[in-house]
Amino acid sequence: MKGSSTKVRSRDPKHTVRATRTAGRQMRSRLLDAASRLFKERGLAAVSIADIAADAFPSQITYYFRTKEALFVEAACRDVLYVARAAEQHAGKQLSPTDYTRALVDSVMGTDAVGFFVEAMTLTRRRQDLAPLVERTVERLHAEGLRAYAAEMAARGWHSRLDPETSARRFWTIAIGVTLEGQAMGRSPDELAAEMLRLLGPQADAPPAAARLSVVRSGNSAPDSASTSKEKQP
C-alpha cells in the first residue's frame, strides 16, 4: 500500500505541470484574442493593459508578454498567419488559376490582418527587440505560401509562370506594399484587392483542353489504328 501511494504521489507534480502549461496556453490565447480586437478597433496608443486584462490580471500580460508593444506585435503576427492559412484553404477550392489567385487576394485583402501586421512591422523600427518575431512571421508566410502554391501546381497540372518560391515571396511582398500604400491613401479593401490583382498579373496557366483530354484517355486502352483497319477488312 505504501509503495502504491508513493507512485501516485510521484505522478502528481507531472500532472500539475501539464495542467499549468495548458492553463497558461489558454490564458495567452485569451489575452491575444482580446488584444487583437481592441488594437484593431482603437490602435496601440488608445488601448491600455487594463483594457486588455478585463477578464484577467494586468500582471498576467507582463508575465506572458513583458510589454504592451510586445503583445501588439505577437497578436498581429498571429492574425496574419491565421488569415494566410484560411486564404490557402479557400483558394484550394477554385477550379482555375485565375480564380485561385483571385480567391487568395480577396481573402487576404478582405481582412484587416495585413494592415495590423504592417503596423507591427513599423513598430519594430523603434523596438528592435521585437523585430525577430516579425522576421520569423515573414519567413513563415513565404515558406507556407510556397508549400501551398507548389502543391496546387503539382496536383492540378498547372504551370507557374515564375518559379514557385518567387511567386510565393512576391505575393506577400505585394500584399504588404499595397496595404501600406492603401492605408496612407485611405483606400477600401476592394480597391486594395483590385490593385494587388493588377500588380500580380497572371500567376499560372492550366494545361490546354486537348492535353487534359489526352491524360483522361490515357487511362483507357484504345485499339491502335492499324489493328482497327485490319479488323474492318473482309
Secondary structure in CASP SS format (residue, H / E / C, confidence):
PFRMAT SS
TARGET T0000
AUTHOR 0000-0000-0000
METHOD secondary structure of the structure
MODEL  1
M C 1.00
K H 1.00
G H 1.00
S H 1.00
S H 1.00
T H 1.00
K H 1.00
V H 1.00
R H 1.00
S H 1.00
R H 1.00
D H 1.00
P H 1.00
K H 1.00
H H 1.00
T H 1.00
V H 1.00
R H 1.00
A H 1.00
T H 1.00
R H 1.00
T H 1.00
A H 1.00
G H 1.00
R H 1.00
Q H 1.00
M H 1.00
R H 1.00
S H 1.00
R H 1.00
L H 1.00
L H 1.00
D H 1.00
A H 1.00
A H 1.00
S H 1.00
R H 1.00
L H 1.00
F H 1.00
K H 1.00
E H 1.00
R H 1.00
G C 1.00
L C 1.00
A C 1.00
A C 1.00
V C 1.00
S C 1.00
I H 1.00
A H 1.00
D H 1.00
I H 1.00
A C 1.00
A C 1.00
D C 1.00
A C 1.00
F C 1.00
P H 1.00
S H 1.00
Q H 1.00
I H 1.00
T H 1.00
Y H 1.00
Y H 1.00
F H 1.00
R C 1.00
T C 1.00
K H 1.00
E H 1.00
A H 1.00
L H 1.00
F H 1.00
V H 1.00
E H 1.00
A H 1.00
A H 1.00
C H 1.00
R H 1.00
D H 1.00
V H 1.00
L H 1.00
Y H 1.00
V H 1.00
A H 1.00
R H 1.00
A H 1.00
A H 1.00
E H 1.00
Q H 1.00
H H 1.00
A H 1.00
G C 1.00
K C 1.00
Q C 1.00
L C 1.00
S C 1.00
P H 1.00
T H 1.00
D H 1.00
Y H 1.00
T H 1.00
R H 1.00
A H 1.00
L H 1.00
V H 1.00
D H 1.00
S H 1.00
V H 1.00
M H 1.00
G C 1.00
T C 1.00
D C 1.00
A H 1.00
V H 1.00
G H 1.00
F H 1.00
F H 1.00
V H 1.00
E H 1.00
A H 1.00
M H 1.00
T H 1.00
L H 1.00
T C 1.00
R C 1.00
R C 1.00
R C 1.00
Q H 1.00
D H 1.00
L H 1.00
A H 1.00
P H 1.00
L H 1.00
V H 1.00
E H 1.00
R H 1.00
T H 1.00
V H 1.00
E H 1.00
R H 1.00
L H 1.00
H H 1.00
A H 1.00
E H 1.00
G H 1.00
L H 1.00
R H 1.00
A H 1.00
Y H 1.00
A H 1.00
A H 1.00
E H 1.00
M H 1.00
A H 1.00
A H 1.00
R H 1.00
G C 1.00
W C 1.00
H E 1.00
S E 1.00
R C 1.00
L C 1.00
D C 1.00
P H 1.00
E H 1.00
T H 1.00
S H 1.00
A H 1.00
R H 1.00
R H 1.00
F H 1.00
W H 1.00
T H 1.00
I H 1.00
A H 1.00
I H 1.00
G H 1.00
V H 1.00
T H 1.00
L H 1.00
E H 1.00
G H 1.00
Q H 1.00
A H 1.00
M H 1.00
G C 1.00
R C 1.00
S C 1.00
P H 1.00
D H 1.00
E H 1.00
L H 1.00
A H 1.00
A H 1.00
E H 1.00
M H 1.00
L H 1.00
R H 1.00
L H 1.00
L H 1.00
G C 1.00
P C 1.00
Q C 1.00
A E 1.00
D E 1.00
A C 1.00
P C 1.00
P C 1.00
A H 1.00
A H 1.00
A H 1.00
R H 1.00
L H 1.00
S H 1.00
V H 1.00
V H 1.00
R H 1.00
S C 1.00
G C 1.00
N C 1.00
S C 1.00
A C 1.00
P C 1.00
D C 1.00
S H 1.00
A H 1.00
S H 1.00
T H 1.00
S H 1.00
K H 1.00
E H 1.00
K H 1.00
Q C 1.00
P C 1.00
END
